[in-house]
């Protein structure tokens, strides 16, 4: 195992708990390594700091796996199993039962590794979907089937378990890795991963909701599990505001397969409100799934296949609740100005579509778009739309997406809920 050293005076941020070391913080290392190779990190005086994996070709040259000097190699099957069991125990303690994120990268001390667990509608079968965003996480994949089998710890349950690898994300290019087609590591009898029904914990009752989706071609790992808390928060905060409306018109921008508006529409329907949902997405396939999901839950809806720059064509002041959950407009530091302008334009147009006494949910999943800048953008959009919004709640990722406060780069998801007088 090679030893890398921090430059003198560069250890403060890392010792405060940040899991990354950048290339300009390291002393030159004389021997080349393979991307993702295990590295021991020491300070300039030779004091042990951590072990993790390195990539000399990436701006983020070192990612921490363990600060415990007794763990000689944190990439062994034994160490990875211990980390995943710790992650699983956290979810079990927090009450996650159906579909949830099992591993959330740095938040679970496994940087670059994403594992989502989907429980199928039959409540018997499950599918693990894996993403490796980094070279070090890529090396972990070869051991994950055996480790997940140990985590399941039940031969019958393992027989009913499938595993997919979805390394089709462009963020891999930052590590010198190319996006790859989806791979089936472990198939399931009589299961078509392109047409699945999964269970998702309901926001209003014990009975889970069913969502139909395509795990192979769907966005991210197939579903957006990180928004469950924010959907529940929206239900709690907007119900008193909207309860006096006899009929609710809901606009779901960037709806994907409809997880936001279907859960909220199901809630409002359960308390006697008539709901009409307008799904808007640029993907025809996503809208087909949204239609199937809305039909499954008995919701009245229309489906608009359009890009976001066309939403100004919708009727103004026409919606009681607008959900705006766009893709990340900011992919890198160079795109911050154009991305911030795109957010400003989108939220200005969305606010003009609100009825009086309506509510709006505003989201951003761009990790490089800092929360103060997002707040400033929402304020400018409110002014441009010539409206007055009272922001009443602020959301976070769901608890199966733990974050480190000392790692601001991991605070990607921002959510604000507002009501209009």
matplotlib code that plots the C-alpha trace (Angstrom):
import matplotlib.pyplot as plt

x = [0.0, 1.5, 1.7, 0.7, 1.5, -0.4, 1.5, 2.4, -0.6, -3.1, -4.4, -7.0, -10.0, -9.4, -8.9, -12.1, -13.9, -14.0, -13.5, -11.7, -8.2, -7.5, -4.5, -3.0, -3.0, -0.7, 3.1, 4.3, 4.1, 6.9, 5.3, 2.3, -0.9, -3.9, -7.0, -8.9, -5.9, -5.8, -3.7, -2.6, -2.7, -0.2, 0.4, 3.7, 5.4, 4.4, 1.5, -1.2, -4.5, -6.6, -6.8, -8.9, -8.4, -6.6, -6.8, -3.9, -5.8, -8.7, -8.9, -10.2, -7.1, -7.9, -11.2, -11.4, -12.7, -11.4, -9.6, -9.0, -5.3, -6.3, -8.1, -5.2, -7.2, -10.7, -11.4, -11.4, -14.7, -14.7, -14.4, -17.0, -19.4, -19.0, -19.7, -22.8, -24.1, -23.7, -25.6, -28.3, -28.7, -29.2, -32.0, -33.6, -33.4, -35.0, -37.9, -37.2, -39.2, -39.9, -37.7, -34.8, -31.1, -28.9, -25.6, -25.2, -21.6, -19.7, -22.7, -22.1, -18.3, -18.2, -17.4, -18.6, -20.8, -24.6, -26.8, -30.6, -32.9, -36.3, -38.9, -41.2, -45.0, -45.3, -43.4, -41.3, -38.7, -36.1, -33.6, -30.4, -29.3, -25.6, -23.8, -20.1, -19.3, -15.5, -12.7, -12.4, -16.1, -15.8, -13.3, -15.7, -18.4, -16.7, -17.1, -20.6, -22.7, -21.0, -21.2, -24.9, -25.6, -24.1, -26.1, -29.4, -28.3, -31.3, -30.9, -34.6, -34.6, -31.3, -33.0, -35.6, -33.0, -31.8, -28.8, -28.3, -25.3, -26.2, -22.9, -24.5, -23.9, -21.6, -20.1, -17.8, -15.9, -14.3, -12.6, -11.5, -14.3, -16.8, -20.6, -21.6, -24.8, -26.8, -25.6, -27.6, -25.4, -28.1, -31.3, -34.7, -37.0, -40.0, -39.0, -38.5, -36.4, -37.9, -41.4, -41.5, -43.9, -42.2, -43.4, -42.7, -43.6, -46.7, -46.6, -50.1, -50.7, -49.1, -50.2, -47.3, -47.9, -47.2, -45.1, -44.5, -41.1, -38.3, -35.2, -32.9, -33.6, -35.1, -33.4, -30.8, -31.3, -34.9, -36.7, -36.0, -35.9, -34.4, -37.6, -39.8, -39.3, -39.9, -43.1, -44.3, -43.3, -45.3, -48.3, -48.1, -47.5, -49.8, -52.9, -54.1, -53.5, -55.3, -57.9, -60.7, -60.4, -63.1, -60.9, -57.2, -55.2, -51.7, -48.9, -46.0, -43.0, -40.3, -42.7, -40.7, -43.0, -45.1, -43.8, -44.5, -48.0, -49.3, -48.4, -49.8, -52.8, -53.6, -53.4, -55.8, -58.1, -58.2, -59.5, -62.2, -60.6, -61.0, -57.6, -56.6, -52.9, -50.9, -47.7, -45.0, -41.9, -39.6, -39.6, -42.5, -41.4, -41.6, -45.0, -46.2, -45.1, -46.7, -50.0, -49.9, -49.1, -51.9, -54.4, -53.3, -54.2, -57.4, -56.2, -57.4, -54.6, -53.3, -49.9, -47.8, -44.7, -42.7, -39.4, -39.1, -38.6, -42.2, -44.0, -44.8, -47.4, -49.4, -52.4, -51.2, -52.7, -54.2, -52.7, -53.3, -50.1, -47.0, -44.1, -40.8, -38.2, -35.9, -32.7, -29.4, -28.8, -25.2, -22.9, -19.6, -18.2, -18.1, -21.8, -22.8, -23.7, -25.8, -27.3, -28.3, -30.0, -31.9, -33.2, -34.2, -36.1, -37.8, -39.0, -40.1, -42.3, -43.6, -44.6, -46.7, -48.8, -49.9, -53.5, -54.1, -53.9, -51.8, -48.6, -45.3, -42.5, -39.1, -36.2, -32.6, -30.4, -27.3, -24.6, -22.6, -25.6, -25.1, -28.2, -27.7, -27.5, -30.6, -32.5, -31.3, -32.5, -36.0, -36.2, -35.3, -37.8, -40.6, -39.8, -39.8, -43.1, -44.5, -45.9, -45.5, -44.5, -44.3, -41.7, -43.0, -40.8, -37.4, -36.7, -33.8, -33.0, -34.8, -33.0, -31.8, -29.6, -27.5, -25.1, -22.0, -22.2, -18.4, -18.9, -20.8, -20.3, -22.7, -25.5, -26.9, -30.7, -32.4, -36.1, -38.4, -42.2, -44.0, -47.6, -49.0, -51.3]
y = [0.0, 3.3, 6.2, 9.7, 12.8, 16.1, 19.3, 21.2, 23.1, 21.3, 18.9, 21.1, 20.6, 16.8, 16.4, 18.3, 15.4, 16.2, 12.9, 14.3, 15.5, 17.5, 17.1, 20.4, 19.5, 16.5, 16.3, 14.7, 10.9, 9.3, 6.0, 5.8, 3.9, 2.4, 4.6, 3.4, 1.8, 1.7, 4.4, 5.4, 9.1, 10.8, 14.4, 16.1, 14.8, 11.2, 10.9, 8.5, 10.2, 7.7, 4.9, 5.1, 5.0, 7.3, 8.6, 10.6, 11.6, 13.2, 16.6, 14.7, 12.6, 10.8, 9.7, 8.4, 5.0, 4.7, 6.8, 3.8, 2.8, -0.7, -1.3, -2.2, -2.4, -0.9, -2.4, -6.0, -8.0, -8.0, -4.2, -3.6, -6.0, -4.2, -0.8, -2.1, -3.7, -0.5, 1.3, -1.4, -1.2, 2.6, 2.1, -0.6, 1.6, 4.5, 2.3, 1.9, -1.1, -1.1, 0.7, 2.8, 3.8, 1.3, 3.1, 6.8, 7.3, 9.5, 9.6, 5.9, 6.1, 4.4, 7.3, 7.0, 4.0, 4.1, 1.1, 1.4, -1.4, -1.8, -4.1, -5.3, -5.1, -8.8, -8.1, -11.2, -10.1, -7.3, -5.7, -3.9, -1.3, -0.3, 2.8, 3.4, 7.1, 6.7, 4.4, 3.2, 2.4, 0.6, -1.8, -2.6, -3.9, -7.2, -8.1, -6.7, -9.7, -11.9, -9.1, -8.4, -12.1, -12.0, -8.9, -10.6, -13.6, -15.7, -18.3, -18.1, -14.3, -14.3, -16.5, -13.8, -11.0, -9.4, -7.1, -4.4, -2.2, 1.2, 2.9, 5.1, 8.4, 11.1, 12.0, 9.0, 10.9, 13.0, 9.9, 8.8, 6.3, 6.0, 5.6, 2.0, 0.2, -1.3, -4.8, -7.5, -9.1, -11.4, -12.0, -12.9, -15.6, -14.3, -10.7, -8.1, -5.2, -3.0, -3.3, -3.5, -2.5, -1.5, -0.6, 2.8, 3.8, 5.9, 9.4, 9.1, 5.6, 2.2, 0.8, 1.3, 2.8, 1.0, 2.6, 1.1, 1.9, 0.8, 0.1, -0.4, 2.9, 5.0, 8.1, 7.7, 4.1, 4.1, 6.1, 9.3, 7.9, 11.1, 13.2, 11.1, 13.4, 16.5, 15.0, 14.2, 17.7, 19.2, 17.2, 18.4, 22.1, 22.6, 20.7, 23.4, 26.0, 24.1, 22.2, 24.8, 24.3, 22.0, 21.0, 21.1, 21.6, 20.3, 21.0, 18.6, 20.0, 17.5, 14.9, 11.9, 8.9, 11.0, 10.3, 13.8, 14.5, 10.9, 10.7, 14.2, 13.6, 10.3, 12.2, 15.0, 12.5, 10.6, 13.7, 14.2, 16.7, 16.3, 16.5, 17.1, 16.7, 18.0, 16.0, 17.9, 16.1, 16.2, 12.3, 10.5, 7.3, 8.9, 10.3, 6.8, 5.5, 8.5, 7.7, 4.1, 5.2, 7.8, 5.3, 2.7, 5.2, 6.5, 10.0, 12.3, 13.7, 15.2, 14.6, 17.3, 16.4, 19.6, 21.2, 23.6, 26.6, 26.1, 26.3, 30.0, 28.7, 27.2, 29.3, 31.8, 31.7, 28.3, 26.0, 25.5, 23.5, 23.5, 21.1, 22.1, 19.4, 19.9, 18.0, 19.5, 22.5, 23.0, 20.1, 21.8, 25.1, 26.5, 26.1, 27.9, 31.2, 29.7, 27.1, 29.8, 31.8, 28.7, 28.2, 31.9, 31.6, 28.4, 29.6, 33.0, 31.2, 28.7, 31.4, 33.1, 30.0, 30.0, 30.9, 33.2, 31.3, 28.6, 26.7, 25.9, 23.4, 24.5, 22.1, 22.0, 18.9, 20.8, 20.2, 23.2, 25.5, 26.6, 27.1, 30.8, 31.2, 29.2, 31.3, 34.5, 33.0, 32.2, 35.8, 37.3, 35.0, 36.1, 39.7, 39.1, 37.3, 40.2, 38.0, 37.5, 34.1, 33.2, 30.4, 28.2, 25.1, 23.9, 20.3, 17.9, 14.5, 11.6, 9.8, 7.0, 9.6, 10.7, 13.6, 14.8, 18.4, 18.8, 17.7, 20.6, 19.0, 16.3, 18.7, 18.5, 18.5, 21.8, 22.2, 25.1, 25.2, 28.4, 29.7, 32.8, 35.3]
z = [0.0, -1.0, 1.4, 0.4, 2.4, 2.8, 2.3, 5.5, 6.8, 4.6, 7.2, 9.0, 6.7, 6.5, 10.2, 10.8, 9.1, 5.4, 3.4, 0.4, -0.4, -3.5, -5.8, -4.9, -1.2, -1.6, -1.8, -5.0, -4.9, -6.8, -7.8, -10.1, -9.0, -10.7, -10.3, -7.2, -5.5, -1.7, -0.2, 3.3, 4.0, 6.4, 7.3, 6.3, 9.4, 8.7, 11.2, 10.2, 9.1, 7.2, 4.6, 1.5, -2.3, -4.6, -8.2, -9.4, -12.5, -10.6, -9.0, -5.9, -5.5, -2.2, -0.7, 2.9, 3.8, 7.4, 10.0, 12.2, 12.1, 13.2, 9.9, 7.7, 4.4, 4.4, 0.9, 2.0, 1.9, 5.7, 6.0, 3.2, 4.9, 8.2, 6.6, 4.7, 7.9, 9.7, 7.0, 7.0, 10.8, 10.5, 8.1, 10.2, 13.3, 11.4, 10.3, 6.6, 5.4, 1.6, -0.9, 0.4, -0.2, 1.5, 0.8, 0.3, -0.6, 1.8, 4.1, 4.8, 4.7, 1.3, -1.1, -4.6, -3.9, -4.3, -3.5, -3.6, -2.5, -4.1, -2.7, -5.4, -5.2, -4.3, -1.0, -1.7, -4.2, -4.0, -6.3, -5.4, -7.9, -7.7, -9.0, -8.9, -9.4, -8.8, -9.7, -6.1, -5.9, -9.3, -7.7, -4.8, -7.3, -7.9, -4.2, -3.7, -4.7, -2.0, 0.5, -0.2, 0.2, 3.6, 4.4, 3.4, 5.5, 4.4, 1.5, 0.6, 0.5, -1.5, -4.1, -4.5, -4.9, -8.1, -8.6, -11.3, -11.9, -13.5, -14.3, -16.9, -15.2, -16.7, -13.3, -13.9, -16.5, -13.8, -12.6, -16.1, -16.3, -19.1, -18.6, -19.3, -20.2, -17.4, -16.3, -14.7, -12.1, -10.7, -12.5, -11.0, -12.3, -14.2, -13.5, -16.3, -15.0, -17.8, -16.3, -12.5, -9.8, -6.6, -3.1, -1.6, 2.0, 1.9, 3.4, 5.0, 6.2, 6.8, 3.4, 0.9, -2.5, -5.8, -8.5, -12.0, -13.6, -15.7, -13.6, -16.6, -18.5, -15.6, -14.3, -11.5, -10.1, -11.3, -8.6, -6.6, -3.0, -1.5, -1.7, 0.6, 3.7, 1.5, 0.1, 3.6, 4.8, 1.8, 2.8, 6.4, 5.6, 2.6, 3.8, 6.2, 3.5, 0.7, 2.7, 2.0, -1.8, -3.2, -6.2, -6.4, -9.6, -9.2, -11.6, -11.5, -13.4, -14.3, -13.1, -14.2, -13.2, -10.9, -7.4, -6.0, -7.3, -7.0, -3.3, -2.7, -4.9, -3.1, 0.2, -0.8, -2.4, 0.9, 2.7, 0.2, -2.3, -6.0, -7.7, -11.3, -11.9, -14.9, -15.4, -17.4, -18.6, -21.6, -21.7, -23.3, -21.7, -18.2, -19.0, -20.0, -16.6, -14.9, -16.6, -15.5, -11.9, -11.9, -13.2, -10.6, -7.9, -9.5, -10.1, -12.8, -14.9, -18.1, -19.6, -21.3, -23.2, -23.2, -22.3, -19.4, -21.7, -22.9, -19.6, -20.1, -22.6, -19.7, -18.4, -15.8, -12.3, -12.9, -10.3, -6.5, -5.9, -8.1, -7.6, -9.3, -9.0, -12.0, -12.9, -11.9, -14.1, -12.7, -13.5, -12.9, -11.7, -15.2, -15.6, -12.3, -14.0, -16.8, -14.4, -11.9, -14.7, -15.7, -12.2, -12.1, -15.3, -14.3, -10.9, -12.3, -14.9, -12.3, -9.8, -12.5, -12.8, -9.2, -8.3, -5.3, -2.1, -3.7, -2.7, -4.4, -3.8, -5.0, -5.3, -6.5, -6.7, -7.9, -5.3, -6.6, -6.2, -2.6, -0.5, 0.0, -3.8, -4.2, -1.6, -3.5, -6.8, -5.3, -3.9, -7.3, -9.1, -6.6, -7.4, -11.1, -11.0, -9.0, -6.3, -2.6, -1.2, 2.4, 2.7, 5.5, 5.5, 4.5, 3.5, 3.5, 2.0, 3.6, 6.4, 4.2, 2.6, 5.6, 5.2, 6.9, 8.1, 7.7, 4.0, 2.3, -1.1, 0.0, 0.7, -2.8, -2.3, -1.3, -0.8, 0.1, 0.5, 0.1, 0.1, -1.7, -0.2]

ax = plt.figure().add_subplot(projection="3d")
ax.plot(x, y, z, "-o")
ax.set_aspect("equal")
plt.show()
